[in-house]
Amino acid sequence: MMNIIPDDWAAKISRLSLSTKSKLRGHHKGSHRSKRFGSSLDFSDFREYHVGDDVRQIDWNVFARTEKHFIKRFLDEQEMRVHILLDSTKSMGGEQKWTFARQLAIALGLLVLNKDDRLTFSAVDGSRDSFFRRKGSTYKKPYIDYVSRQSANFHGSFAEHAALRIPKDVTVLFIITDGLEPIENWEPFLRRLPRHAGDIRLLLVETEEEIDPDYRGDLRMIDMETDLKVNVTVSHRVLDEYREKREKHQAQLESLCRRYGVRLMPVNSNDGLMHVMFHQLLRANWVH
């Protein structure tokens, strides 16, 4: 199967790491230091020995100087649990947009697997049991293949079905969507998200054609979600009305995201994956 992300891109992207201030979940070892104390190699400080402490942690050099027993404390390393949710409704199905959306999902997943954190991925496709769940860099190629095989042909509402596709107890949740559904569909979904994760990020996928269409004259438009065909005459006035409605829709979506603590970032597929990863996400401190 054709790889939708070149090997040299994957290698460059894997140098990045996810940034989050959310509390790390789980007790398995990962590459992220928590504020808890445990048994990693990262020294934190000393504290006086108490009955029941591990005697192996006593620092005998300090005892020789002070004749008091102190133990070393180390920062605990815990895994990050990241879920990537991909909108696979038909409006995402334009070749450029769909390729870009899957590339984004792959790139974010590679960051997780490369750092030995736990990754889950799902697409809203009408089923409830198709998840990718893996941990560790050995699963990078299976993950790339899994996401590359996804298709955008779901006829239902993304926002109405998406909550069923998110596992519980997630550190960071990424949602990749074009956000084109009516605002009334988004509000109940966004309201539920804080139950699933403390750090929620919505990547709003756009194309230059959607942002600034260059159509003129008599055309037949086809709704990708419903296949409904509409004959329209495209004029400057019609385009101005379209841009106004689009900007209003996006402003309402941004307002909802702010209300429920969701970080939203518009990403233009025409800019390309590497621009988004190494400029937008890096500058926003979503990665480092």
Backbone bond lengths (Angstrom), bond angles and torsions (degrees), N, CA, C in turn:
res aa  C-N    CA-C-N  psi(-1)  N-CA   C-N-CA  omega(-1)  CA-C   N-CA-C  phi
1 M - - - 1.461 - - 1.527 109.50 -
2 M 1.325 116.31 143.14 1.461 121.27 -178.98 1.525 110.86 -67.60
3 N 1.335 115.16 132.44 1.454 121.17 177.35 1.524 108.62 -82.23
4 I 1.335 117.77 124.45 1.473 120.04 -176.47 1.518 112.08 -86.76
5 I 1.322 117.39 0.79 1.464 120.06 176.04 1.530 108.09 -132.42
6 P 1.338 117.95 118.11 1.469 120.61 -177.09 1.526 112.17 -59.31
7 D 1.326 116.03 150.23 1.465 121.01 -177.66 1.529 112.09 -60.50
8 D 1.335 117.10 -38.04 1.470 118.60 -178.59 1.532 111.17 -69.10
9 W 1.342 117.04 -31.76 1.467 119.86 174.52 1.526 109.95 -64.98
10 A 1.333 115.31 -46.11 1.465 120.13 -178.46 1.521 110.87 -59.63
11 A 1.317 116.96 -40.14 1.463 120.79 -179.61 1.526 110.94 -64.97
12 K 1.328 117.29 -42.23 1.470 120.65 179.58 1.522 111.11 -67.52
13 I 1.323 116.57 -42.91 1.461 121.17 -178.30 1.524 111.14 -63.90
14 S 1.335 116.39 -34.96 1.464 120.45 -177.09 1.519 113.13 -66.81
15 R 1.329 117.59 -11.10 1.464 120.18 176.01 1.527 111.85 -76.29
16 L 1.322 116.33 -18.03 1.463 120.56 -179.63 1.527 110.88 -83.18
17 S 1.328 115.70 164.23 1.461 122.25 175.25 1.517 108.43 -135.57
18 L 1.326 116.45 151.85 1.452 121.04 176.10 1.524 109.97 -73.83
19 S 1.322 115.65 143.22 1.464 121.68 174.50 1.525 108.67 -109.21
20 T 1.330 116.80 136.57 1.458 119.87 175.54 1.522 109.56 -155.80
21 K 1.327 115.57 146.96 1.459 121.57 173.22 1.518 110.49 -103.09
22 S 1.325 116.01 1.07 1.457 119.98 -179.62 1.525 110.25 -71.39
23 K 1.310 116.37 149.07 1.453 121.78 179.12 1.524 109.38 -63.01
24 L 1.337 116.26 129.95 1.457 120.22 179.59 1.514 109.88 -71.03
25 R 1.339 114.74 144.17 1.450 120.32 -176.13 1.526 109.92 -105.50
26 G 1.321 115.99 156.85 1.450 120.74 171.02 1.519 113.20 83.94
27 H 1.323 115.86 168.65 1.454 121.38 -176.78 1.521 111.68 -118.49
28 H 1.310 117.83 5.61 1.455 120.65 178.79 1.521 109.47 -81.89
29 K 1.309 115.18 151.71 1.445 120.16 -177.33 1.522 111.32 -71.55
30 G 1.320 114.61 138.56 1.454 121.44 174.23 1.512 107.96 -140.70
31 S 1.299 117.12 -159.91 1.466 120.40 -177.34 1.521 111.89 -107.63
32 H 1.337 117.63 14.81 1.459 121.19 -176.57 1.518 109.70 -114.85
33 R 1.310 116.55 131.86 1.450 120.93 -179.39 1.522 110.32 -86.18
34 S 1.311 115.85 129.80 1.460 120.52 176.08 1.526 108.92 -96.61
35 K 1.317 116.81 178.37 1.456 121.41 177.28 1.526 111.32 -86.79
36 R 1.326 115.93 -1.64 1.451 119.26 175.83 1.516 109.13 -80.41
37 F 1.340 115.77 166.43 1.444 119.86 179.49 1.515 109.28 -111.20
38 G 1.323 115.47 138.06 1.452 119.11 -175.91 1.506 111.44 -153.43
39 S 1.333 116.10 -133.09 1.459 119.71 -170.51 1.517 112.56 -126.12
40 S 1.305 118.15 32.11 1.457 119.25 175.50 1.523 108.87 -77.67
41 L 1.315 117.53 -178.03 1.461 122.18 179.05 1.515 112.12 -92.50
42 D 1.340 117.98 3.28 1.459 121.57 -177.83 1.518 109.72 -92.35
43 F 1.344 116.55 106.30 1.460 122.36 -177.06 1.532 110.82 -67.65
44 S 1.343 116.61 138.95 1.454 121.53 177.64 1.533 110.98 -108.68
45 D 1.340 117.40 -66.14 1.456 120.42 -179.20 1.528 109.29 -167.31
46 F 1.345 116.08 -172.68 1.454 121.88 176.12 1.531 109.40 -109.34
47 R 1.323 115.52 155.22 1.457 120.47 165.80 1.518 107.53 -146.66
48 E 1.329 115.26 159.25 1.452 120.15 -176.41 1.520 110.77 -67.01
49 Y 1.322 114.98 143.21 1.465 120.94 -178.55 1.526 110.82 -68.33
50 H 1.358 116.01 137.85 1.459 122.27 174.20 1.522 108.87 -124.34
51 V 1.326 115.95 151.20 1.468 120.42 178.83 1.523 109.43 -55.85
52 G 1.315 115.41 130.36 1.454 120.88 -178.23 1.509 113.69 103.61
53 D 1.346 117.18 -16.26 1.466 120.33 176.47 1.524 110.20 -69.67
54 D 1.308 116.07 156.44 1.459 122.47 177.94 1.531 108.89 -70.19
55 V 1.342 116.61 114.70 1.466 120.20 -177.23 1.523 111.85 -65.11
56 R 1.331 116.33 -19.05 1.466 118.53 179.17 1.519 111.92 -68.91
57 Q 1.329 116.33 -16.58 1.463 120.14 179.90 1.538 112.84 -89.95
58 I 1.339 117.51 -0.84 1.466 119.91 178.45 1.529 109.67 -66.91
59 D 1.304 116.19 133.55 1.466 121.31 177.26 1.539 108.07 -93.92
60 W 1.320 115.85 106.25 1.463 120.47 -174.78 1.523 111.57 -74.58
61 N 1.317 117.73 -22.14 1.465 119.90 175.05 1.528 110.91 -66.59
62 V 1.330 115.05 -40.87 1.464 119.51 176.80 1.518 109.86 -66.42
63 F 1.339 117.51 -39.54 1.473 121.16 178.47 1.524 111.22 -61.15
64 A 1.343 115.51 -39.31 1.467 119.10 -179.47 1.526 111.35 -63.86
65 R 1.300 117.11 -29.90 1.467 120.52 -178.73 1.524 112.49 -87.37
66 T 1.336 116.69 -33.53 1.472 120.52 -170.92 1.522 113.62 -114.65
67 E 1.345 116.90 -14.83 1.462 122.86 -173.67 1.531 111.58 57.41
68 K 1.329 115.61 28.50 1.458 122.52 173.60 1.525 108.55 -126.68
69 H 1.322 113.78 147.56 1.465 118.64 -178.51 1.526 110.62 -88.61
70 F 1.312 115.77 118.97 1.458 121.98 174.34 1.521 108.79 -122.60
71 I 1.316 115.58 146.43 1.470 119.15 176.75 1.523 109.23 -112.12
72 K 1.327 114.14 152.25 1.467 120.48 176.63 1.520 109.04 -82.70
73 R 1.299 115.25 141.49 1.471 119.86 173.76 1.518 108.65 -114.25
74 F 1.331 115.28 138.89 1.454 121.84 -178.42 1.518 109.63 -122.57
75 L 1.313 115.63 148.27 1.466 120.21 175.97 1.514 109.54 -70.84
76 D 1.315 114.96 133.07 1.462 120.40 177.48 1.520 109.73 -77.95
77 E 1.304 115.40 142.48 1.465 120.72 175.76 1.522 108.25 -105.81
78 Q 1.319 115.84 125.31 1.457 120.58 179.89 1.517 109.44 -125.64
79 E 1.313 115.40 157.49 1.449 119.13 -177.99 1.521 111.29 -81.11
80 M 1.310 115.25 150.49 1.448 122.29 170.59 1.525 107.18 -92.61
81 R 1.307 116.29 136.64 1.470 120.66 176.76 1.522 108.21 -109.15
82 V 1.303 115.24 114.67 1.463 121.51 -174.29 1.522 109.73 -118.05
83 H 1.321 115.20 131.19 1.468 119.71 173.81 1.523 109.46 -117.49
84 I 1.318 115.84 135.17 1.466 122.82 177.76 1.522 107.75 -114.47
85 L 1.317 116.08 120.17 1.467 122.50 -178.39 1.516 108.98 -111.96
86 L 1.318 116.57 121.48 1.463 122.25 -174.99 1.523 110.70 -109.54
87 D 1.315 115.73 127.58 1.462 122.61 174.47 1.528 108.21 -74.23
88 S 1.325 116.16 116.18 1.475 120.13 -179.62 1.526 111.36 -116.73
89 T 1.342 116.37 28.93 1.453 119.60 174.43 1.533 109.57 -73.74
90 K 1.306 116.71 167.60 1.464 120.15 -170.46 1.524 113.43 -66.93
91 S 1.333 117.79 -23.47 1.462 118.82 179.31 1.533 111.65 -67.68
92 M 1.332 116.16 -17.72 1.463 120.75 177.32 1.526 111.87 -85.60
93 G 1.331 116.41 -2.39 1.456 120.62 -166.74 1.510 117.52 -82.49
94 G 1.337 118.79 -0.07 1.458 118.27 173.40 1.522 109.75 -60.72
95 E 1.324 117.00 140.67 1.473 120.27 -171.39 1.523 112.09 -54.73
96 Q 1.319 117.26 -48.14 1.460 120.37 -177.56 1.523 111.08 -65.94
97 K 1.330 116.90 -46.64 1.467 120.86 -177.82 1.518 111.28 -64.77
98 W 1.329 117.53 -44.35 1.458 120.88 -175.72 1.529 111.28 -68.60
99 T 1.323 116.87 -40.58 1.467 119.58 176.60 1.524 110.14 -61.20
100 F 1.327 116.70 -45.50 1.454 121.86 -178.91 1.523 111.18 -63.62
101 A 1.332 117.83 -43.12 1.465 121.62 -179.57 1.521 110.94 -61.96
102 R 1.324 117.40 -42.37 1.472 120.31 178.24 1.524 110.96 -69.05
103 Q 1.329 117.42 -36.75 1.457 119.62 175.72 1.524 111.26 -60.45
104 L 1.324 116.51 -41.89 1.459 120.58 176.55 1.535 111.39 -59.85
105 A 1.327 115.56 -46.36 1.461 119.89 179.99 1.521 110.89 -61.78
106 I 1.321 116.67 -41.10 1.470 120.49 179.35 1.522 110.34 -65.37
107 A 1.335 117.13 -47.41 1.462 121.12 -177.08 1.532 111.18 -59.41
108 L 1.329 117.52 -45.56 1.463 120.90 179.86 1.528 110.92 -65.31
109 G 1.320 116.28 -39.35 1.462 119.75 178.60 1.518 112.85 -65.12
110 L 1.326 117.12 -37.03 1.464 120.39 178.37 1.525 111.47 -62.46
111 L 1.337 117.11 -37.31 1.461 120.28 177.81 1.532 110.72 -60.95
112 V 1.323 115.78 -38.75 1.460 120.85 -177.76 1.526 110.53 -70.65
113 L 1.325 116.50 -50.68 1.462 120.77 -177.17 1.519 111.81 -64.76
114 N 1.311 116.67 -35.76 1.456 120.54 -177.46 1.523 112.15 -68.27
115 K 1.334 117.15 -24.20 1.467 121.86 -179.89 1.526 112.42 -98.06
116 D 1.330 116.14 12.69 1.465 121.28 177.08 1.525 112.12 63.59
117 D 1.335 116.24 28.98 1.456 120.99 174.85 1.524 109.55 -96.32
118 R 1.316 115.89 171.24 1.467 120.31 -175.38 1.521 110.14 -94.18
119 L 1.328 115.32 126.49 1.460 122.03 -177.66 1.520 110.90 -114.69
120 T 1.324 115.63 133.90 1.455 120.77 165.56 1.524 108.08 -126.36
121 F 1.314 115.28 146.98 1.467 121.97 -179.46 1.510 108.25 -138.32
122 S 1.327 116.14 141.57 1.460 120.48 172.97 1.515 109.58 -149.76
123 A 1.311 115.33 154.77 1.460 122.65 173.77 1.521 107.82 -121.25
124 V 1.309 116.89 147.03 1.461 120.81 178.29 1.523 107.61 -81.37
125 D 1.334 114.37 98.94 1.458 119.53 -174.98 1.519 112.96 -129.39
126 G 1.320 117.18 13.17 1.461 120.43 177.81 1.514 113.93 95.81
127 S 1.345 118.69 -13.59 1.465 121.02 179.06 1.516 109.35 -104.28
128 R 1.341 115.82 167.71 1.466 120.12 -179.19 1.529 112.47 -117.64
129 D 1.323 117.23 -2.32 1.456 118.50 -170.80 1.525 114.08 -119.39
130 S 1.329 118.69 7.44 1.462 120.33 -178.14 1.523 109.70 -100.46
131 F 1.329 115.49 87.92 1.463 122.58 177.24 1.525 108.78 -118.32
132 F 1.315 115.43 147.30 1.463 120.46 166.51 1.518 106.30 -99.50
133 R 1.326 117.57 121.92 1.470 122.27 -179.54 1.519 108.58 -130.88
134 R 1.319 117.04 111.13 1.459 119.85 -179.98 1.529 110.72 -152.46
135 K 1.315 115.37 165.33 1.465 123.15 178.55 1.522 107.68 -143.21
136 G 1.337 117.44 130.07 1.456 120.62 175.48 1.515 114.13 110.07
137 S 1.329 115.46 151.29 1.465 121.42 -174.13 1.522 113.98 -68.91
138 T 1.321 118.04 -17.23 1.466 119.66 179.28 1.523 111.80 -67.69
139 Y 1.327 117.11 -14.26 1.458 120.32 -177.53 1.538 112.40 -100.40
140 K 1.319 117.55 13.23 1.463 119.22 -178.51 1.527 111.75 -64.74
141 K 1.322 117.48 -47.61 1.471 118.91 -179.90 1.532 112.68 -65.04
142 P 1.347 119.66 -45.32 1.478 118.36 175.29 1.524 112.49 -57.43
143 Y 1.331 116.87 -35.54 1.469 119.27 179.19 1.526 110.74 -68.13
144 I 1.319 117.06 -44.98 1.469 120.34 177.73 1.522 110.20 -57.20
145 D 1.327 116.85 -44.88 1.471 120.92 179.89 1.524 111.18 -64.11
146 Y 1.338 116.31 -40.94 1.462 120.77 -177.69 1.525 111.31 -62.87
147 V 1.323 116.83 -47.79 1.465 120.39 -179.04 1.529 110.90 -69.51
148 S 1.317 116.52 -37.72 1.468 119.80 -179.89 1.521 111.79 -61.40
149 R 1.333 117.31 -28.42 1.473 121.11 -178.66 1.521 113.08 -79.69
150 Q 1.318 118.57 -11.88 1.464 120.81 -176.83 1.531 110.23 -65.87
151 S 1.322 115.82 147.78 1.465 121.14 177.86 1.524 109.63 -127.29
152 A 1.323 115.52 151.36 1.466 121.52 -178.56 1.519 109.17 -100.80
153 N 1.323 116.12 86.39 1.464 119.23 -177.92 1.528 113.09 -141.01
154 F 1.346 116.84 18.09 1.462 119.93 179.81 1.522 109.34 -77.79
155 H 1.340 116.36 129.28 1.466 121.29 -175.07 1.524 113.42 -89.38
156 G 1.318 118.01 -14.66 1.452 120.14 -175.75 1.520 113.36 -83.26
157 S 1.329 115.25 -168.86 1.462 122.08 179.52 1.525 109.37 -87.43
158 F 1.323 116.95 126.90 1.460 120.80 176.44 1.527 110.65 -63.14
159 A 1.327 116.90 -50.48 1.466 120.89 -174.97 1.522 112.17 -62.60
160 E 1.328 117.47 -33.21 1.456 120.24 -178.18 1.520 112.84 -76.97
161 H 1.342 118.32 -23.54 1.459 121.64 -177.12 1.532 113.39 -107.60
162 A 1.317 117.30 -12.43 1.460 120.40 -169.18 1.526 113.55 -65.08
163 A 1.338 118.22 -36.94 1.464 120.12 -176.35 1.526 112.00 -61.25
164 L 1.324 117.30 -27.49 1.461 121.40 178.98 1.516 112.12 -71.68
165 R 1.316 117.33 -13.80 1.456 121.71 -175.28 1.523 112.67 -103.63
166 I 1.342 117.05 11.50 1.463 120.73 -178.07 1.526 108.93 -113.69
167 P 1.329 118.47 125.19 1.469 119.80 176.43 1.521 111.36 -72.16
168 K 1.303 116.54 167.24 1.460 121.23 177.69 1.530 109.96 -85.76
169 D 1.325 115.04 163.43 1.458 122.36 172.49 1.524 112.05 60.48
170 V 1.331 116.26 56.30 1.464 122.64 -179.47 1.529 109.21 -103.42
171 T 1.332 116.51 139.63 1.463 120.17 175.90 1.517 110.60 -77.39
172 V 1.348 115.78 -54.01 1.464 121.81 -179.88 1.518 108.45 -127.82
173 L 1.324 115.84 131.08 1.471 122.07 177.26 1.518 108.99 -115.69
174 F 1.331 116.55 121.77 1.455 122.87 173.84 1.530 108.82 -104.50
175 I 1.323 116.47 131.27 1.462 122.40 175.29 1.525 107.47 -118.86
176 I 1.318 116.28 122.37 1.463 121.75 -179.33 1.521 107.92 -111.50
177 T 1.332 116.94 113.27 1.461 121.90 -173.49 1.520 110.06 -155.03
178 D 1.326 116.23 162.69 1.467 119.44 173.60 1.529 111.67 -92.80
179 G 1.345 116.55 -9.26 1.460 120.47 173.80 1.515 115.18 65.43
180 L 1.330 118.07 23.55 1.461 120.43 -171.41 1.525 114.65 -85.81
181 E 1.318 117.83 -3.33 1.467 119.32 179.08 1.530 110.82 -72.26
182 P 1.323 117.33 160.02 1.471 120.20 178.21 1.521 111.90 -55.96
183 I 1.314 116.33 145.73 1.460 122.12 -178.01 1.529 111.57 -57.40
184 E 1.327 117.60 -35.18 1.463 119.50 -178.18 1.530 111.98 -63.98
185 N 1.338 118.16 -20.80 1.468 121.05 175.45 1.533 111.32 -77.78
186 W 1.318 116.51 -29.32 1.463 120.51 -173.56 1.527 113.01 -78.66
187 E 1.308 117.78 -35.44 1.465 120.37 -172.36 1.527 113.10 -57.03
188 P 1.345 120.43 -51.76 1.473 118.89 -178.90 1.520 113.06 -65.35
189 F 1.339 117.46 -32.57 1.460 120.42 178.59 1.530 111.13 -67.79
190 L 1.330 116.90 -49.81 1.461 120.47 -178.86 1.529 111.48 -63.47
191 R 1.331 116.49 -33.53 1.464 120.48 179.34 1.522 111.37 -63.68
192 R 1.321 118.36 -31.20 1.467 122.54 -177.39 1.528 112.92 -82.22
193 L 1.314 118.09 -18.45 1.468 120.47 -169.97 1.526 114.65 -61.26
194 P 1.346 120.75 -38.87 1.470 118.75 -179.99 1.521 114.14 -58.81
195 R 1.324 118.77 -16.92 1.463 120.70 175.65 1.530 110.86 -70.23
196 H 1.324 116.14 -24.59 1.459 120.58 -174.16 1.522 113.42 -95.22
197 A 1.325 117.69 -33.00 1.461 120.03 -173.44 1.520 110.66 -153.50
198 G 1.327 115.40 154.42 1.448 120.18 176.63 1.511 113.04 -90.62
199 D 1.317 116.71 -20.26 1.466 122.74 -178.66 1.522 107.42 -125.84
200 I 1.332 116.27 105.85 1.468 121.81 -173.73 1.520 109.26 -118.19
201 R 1.326 116.58 127.42 1.456 121.16 -175.85 1.528 109.79 -131.11
202 L 1.304 115.72 127.36 1.460 121.40 -178.79 1.525 108.91 -111.49
203 L 1.319 116.27 118.87 1.460 122.43 176.53 1.522 107.95 -97.17
204 L 1.323 115.38 112.70 1.463 121.98 -175.29 1.531 108.71 -93.39
205 V 1.315 116.18 104.19 1.464 121.85 -174.03 1.523 110.46 -81.96
206 E 1.321 115.99 126.04 1.457 122.33 179.95 1.532 109.46 -127.87
207 T 1.319 115.15 161.11 1.463 121.00 170.61 1.525 107.79 -122.83
208 E 1.316 115.56 156.76 1.461 119.72 179.48 1.520 110.64 -61.62
209 E 1.309 116.33 -32.94 1.465 120.91 179.18 1.521 111.31 -64.44
210 E 1.337 117.30 -36.92 1.460 120.89 178.09 1.531 111.60 -73.98
211 I 1.317 116.25 -37.10 1.461 120.27 -177.73 1.521 111.35 -70.37
212 D 1.318 116.03 -45.13 1.467 120.30 -175.35 1.531 109.62 -140.77
213 P 1.330 117.76 75.72 1.472 120.99 -177.74 1.524 111.84 -64.15
214 D 1.292 114.77 145.27 1.467 120.99 -178.52 1.525 109.22 -119.88
215 Y 1.324 115.18 63.82 1.459 121.27 -179.56 1.525 109.74 -110.42
216 R 1.313 115.37 148.09 1.465 121.32 176.21 1.530 109.34 -146.93
217 G 1.333 114.34 148.86 1.467 119.31 172.92 1.514 113.76 90.53
218 D 1.330 115.64 -164.79 1.465 123.00 -177.73 1.532 109.53 -84.84
219 L 1.326 115.40 122.37 1.468 120.21 -176.35 1.517 110.37 -135.93
220 R 1.309 115.44 157.70 1.463 121.49 170.99 1.519 107.87 -108.99
221 M 1.325 116.52 114.02 1.457 122.95 179.98 1.528 109.71 -94.22
222 I 1.329 116.11 142.54 1.460 121.89 178.89 1.520 108.99 -121.26
223 D 1.328 116.29 122.42 1.464 121.62 176.27 1.526 108.15 -72.46
224 M 1.348 117.25 117.48 1.463 120.52 -175.81 1.516 112.23 -66.53
225 E 1.334 117.98 -26.80 1.460 120.45 -179.43 1.519 112.05 -77.46
226 T 1.346 116.82 -40.89 1.465 120.65 -172.96 1.525 114.00 -110.58
227 D 1.340 117.03 -10.05 1.475 123.28 -174.73 1.527 112.62 65.76
228 L 1.339 116.80 13.28 1.457 120.78 178.42 1.526 109.64 -70.38
229 K 1.354 115.84 132.05 1.469 121.54 -178.98 1.531 109.55 -103.20
230 V 1.333 115.33 133.26 1.454 120.85 -178.46 1.528 108.91 -133.29
231 N 1.344 116.15 129.77 1.460 120.75 175.74 1.528 108.90 -88.20
232 V 1.334 116.19 125.67 1.462 120.25 -178.49 1.521 109.95 -135.23
233 T 1.318 114.70 152.97 1.458 121.57 170.70 1.516 107.36 -105.74
234 V 1.313 115.79 113.99 1.468 121.24 -175.31 1.525 109.05 -89.58
235 S 1.314 114.90 119.67 1.463 122.10 177.72 1.527 108.83 -126.30
236 H 1.330 116.36 177.66 1.456 120.05 176.63 1.530 110.82 -60.49
237 R 1.316 116.66 -38.87 1.466 120.99 179.99 1.523 110.79 -64.32
238 V 1.334 116.66 -43.65 1.467 120.43 179.79 1.528 110.56 -63.26
239 L 1.336 116.59 -41.75 1.464 120.04 179.32 1.528 111.47 -65.87
240 D 1.318 116.37 -38.88 1.471 119.78 178.19 1.527 110.54 -63.68
241 E 1.343 116.41 -40.92 1.466 120.19 178.22 1.532 110.85 -64.62
242 Y 1.343 115.80 -39.69 1.465 120.22 178.46 1.526 110.51 -61.52
243 R 1.339 116.88 -48.28 1.463 120.45 -178.68 1.525 111.02 -62.43
244 E 1.321 116.56 -38.72 1.460 120.47 179.20 1.527 110.93 -63.75
245 K 1.347 116.53 -45.32 1.466 120.43 179.58 1.522 111.00 -65.46
246 R 1.323 116.23 -39.34 1.461 120.07 179.87 1.530 111.16 -64.25
247 E 1.325 116.74 -45.18 1.467 120.88 179.26 1.525 110.99 -64.15
248 K 1.330 117.14 -38.11 1.463 120.72 178.46 1.530 110.35 -65.19
249 H 1.324 116.41 -43.55 1.459 121.25 179.31 1.524 110.67 -60.17
250 Q 1.339 116.24 -45.60 1.460 119.68 -178.22 1.524 110.75 -67.43
251 A 1.323 117.67 -37.64 1.466 120.78 178.27 1.525 110.45 -63.63
252 Q 1.321 117.66 -39.53 1.463 121.10 178.41 1.527 111.05 -66.61
253 L 1.334 116.15 -39.97 1.458 120.19 178.40 1.531 110.87 -65.57
254 E 1.322 116.59 -41.73 1.465 120.64 177.27 1.525 110.94 -62.29
255 S 1.321 117.15 -39.10 1.465 121.38 178.82 1.523 111.16 -63.63
256 L 1.334 117.01 -42.76 1.457 120.80 177.48 1.529 111.01 -63.06
257 C 1.313 116.18 -41.68 1.469 119.96 -179.99 1.524 110.56 -61.92
258 R 1.320 117.27 -43.07 1.461 120.02 178.39 1.529 110.80 -62.50
259 R 1.323 116.59 -39.01 1.463 120.97 -178.06 1.521 111.31 -62.20
260 Y 1.328 116.51 -38.41 1.460 119.79 -174.55 1.535 112.90 -105.52
261 G 1.319 116.86 16.31 1.458 120.23 174.04 1.508 115.08 71.52
262 V 1.320 116.68 28.56 1.464 121.42 178.42 1.529 108.64 -99.83
263 R 1.311 116.85 127.87 1.464 120.76 177.15 1.526 109.41 -86.39
264 L 1.330 115.99 123.84 1.464 121.61 -176.23 1.522 109.79 -111.09
265 M 1.326 115.72 136.55 1.458 121.00 176.32 1.529 109.74 -136.49
266 P 1.346 118.42 113.35 1.465 120.20 172.85 1.526 109.98 -69.71
267 V 1.324 116.85 135.65 1.461 121.83 177.91 1.526 108.52 -130.95
268 N 1.316 115.32 130.31 1.463 121.90 -176.68 1.517 109.60 -96.59
269 S 1.323 116.37 121.57 1.466 120.14 -178.19 1.524 111.90 -61.69
270 N 1.337 117.42 -25.38 1.466 120.20 178.82 1.528 112.17 -68.91
271 D 1.340 117.10 -21.52 1.463 120.63 177.94 1.519 112.17 -74.47
272 G 1.321 116.35 -26.11 1.454 120.33 179.17 1.520 113.24 89.91
273 L 1.332 114.87 157.57 1.458 122.10 -175.11 1.520 112.62 -62.82
274 M 1.331 118.22 -45.37 1.461 120.95 -174.37 1.531 111.58 -65.19
275 H 1.336 116.68 -34.78 1.465 119.95 176.40 1.529 110.14 -63.97
276 V 1.331 116.41 -44.86 1.458 120.18 -178.76 1.524 110.74 -63.46
277 M 1.335 117.33 -44.92 1.456 120.99 -176.31 1.526 112.13 -69.00
278 F 1.343 116.86 -46.22 1.467 120.54 -170.23 1.527 113.71 -97.15
279 H 1.331 117.48 -4.02 1.458 119.99 176.49 1.532 110.72 -120.97
280 Q 1.323 117.22 -62.35 1.458 118.91 -175.50 1.530 112.60 -67.77
281 L 1.332 117.23 -53.64 1.464 119.57 -176.86 1.517 111.84 -68.32
282 L 1.325 116.74 -35.63 1.460 120.34 179.95 1.526 111.07 -67.98
283 R 1.340 116.45 -44.57 1.464 120.18 -179.81 1.524 112.15 -67.55
284 A 1.333 116.87 -31.69 1.461 120.59 178.89 1.530 112.49 -82.23
285 N 1.335 116.40 -0.05 1.468 122.91 -178.60 1.515 112.17 62.28
286 W 1.326 116.52 28.68 1.463 119.72 171.48 1.523 109.53 -78.28
287 V 1.325 116.53 -26.28 1.456 122.48 174.55 1.522 107.74 -134.34
288 H 1.326 116.30 165.73 1.457 119.76 175.57 1.534 109.47 -147.23
